[in-house]
């Protein structure tokens, strides 16, 4: 089981993993997106963010790696939000 949710600087980051096909390869491949919302938000309507690695056509070999990439990107989104404010 992978932890696909965490709270970072008052924001909940939630990764959503997808299994994808990569041509004729017979190995698993995964991508993910990340939702960012205030940690106290009861509606759970986090703003989804595409992960640049996956938007560019990249993929990873395990769901855990996809979660890590998504959560890392979510942290960058939160950090850039904090600098603007």
Phi and psi in degrees as a GROMACS rama.xvg file:
@    title "Ramachandran Plot"
@    xaxis  label "Phi"
@    yaxis  label "Psi"
@TYPE xy
-107.035  140.252  UNK-2
-78.8255  105.912  UNK-3
-101.978  9.50219  UNK-4
-132.386  140.871  UNK-5
-155.618  159.486  UNK-6
-105.456  129.992  UNK-7
-135.601  116.503  UNK-8
51.3377  39.7102  UNK-9
86.524  3.71626  UNK-10
-116.251  139.406  UNK-11
-89.0158  128.323  UNK-12
-109.753  124.852  UNK-13
-126.416  116.582  UNK-14
-88.9977  140.778  UNK-15
-122.384  115.713  UNK-16
-97.3881  141.933  UNK-17
-129.002  141.398  UNK-18
-89.4149  135.47  UNK-19
-125.913  157.062  UNK-20
-93.0656  139.717  UNK-21
-125.025  79.4541  UNK-22
63.1918  -134.53  UNK-23
-93.6149  5.8848  UNK-24
-66.9045  142.961  UNK-25
-104.463  23.2952  UNK-26
-109.303  153.726  UNK-27
-71.58  150.043  UNK-28
-142.019  145.075  UNK-29
-136.52  149.356  UNK-30
-131.844  174.186  UNK-31
-158.066  159.928  UNK-32
-122.795  169.466  UNK-33
-133.639  135.566  UNK-34
-102.466  136.948  UNK-35
-121.124  127.017  UNK-36
-148.766  159.771  UNK-37
-61.6789  138.868  UNK-38
-59.3752  -32.3768  UNK-39
-86.1043  1.66309  UNK-40
-70.1959  114.604  UNK-41
-78.3646  -19.9853  UNK-42
-75.7475  -21.6622  UNK-43
57.4196  43.3244  UNK-44
-106.523  52.1188  UNK-45
-59.4177  145.659  UNK-46
-74.4862  118.303  UNK-47
-75.6088  141.743  UNK-48
-127.993  131.207  UNK-49
-75.1825  144.558  UNK-50
-90.8083  122.227  UNK-51
-51.4974  -38.4845  UNK-52
-55.2517  -43.0831  UNK-53
-82.82  -31.5949  UNK-54
-62.4918  -35.5213  UNK-55
-77.1728  4.08188  UNK-56
96.779  2.37301  UNK-57
-77.0578  167.322  UNK-58
-156.046  168.916  UNK-59
-128.975  166.827  UNK-60
-85.4201  -17.9794  UNK-61
-135.862  154.71  UNK-62
-61.2836  -35.8221  UNK-63
-62.1368  -39.8999  UNK-64
-66.8256  -36.0277  UNK-65
-65.7043  -42.4945  UNK-66
-62.1879  -45.5876  UNK-67
-58.8109  -44.8287  UNK-68
-63.172  -42.167  UNK-69
-67.7288  -45.4796  UNK-70
-65.3394  -39.5008  UNK-71
-60.7301  -43.8079  UNK-72
-64.8882  -39.2196  UNK-73
-59.6369  -39.4552  UNK-74
-62.4606  -41.2857  UNK-75
-63.4885  -38.7628  UNK-76
-62.6968  -46.2016  UNK-77
-62.6823  -44.8626  UNK-78
-62.3698  -39.6703  UNK-79
-71.0131  -32.2115  UNK-80
-63.271  -43.9354  UNK-81
-65.6288  -34.5997  UNK-82
-70.8086  -32.4461  UNK-83
-70.4269  -38.7911  UNK-84
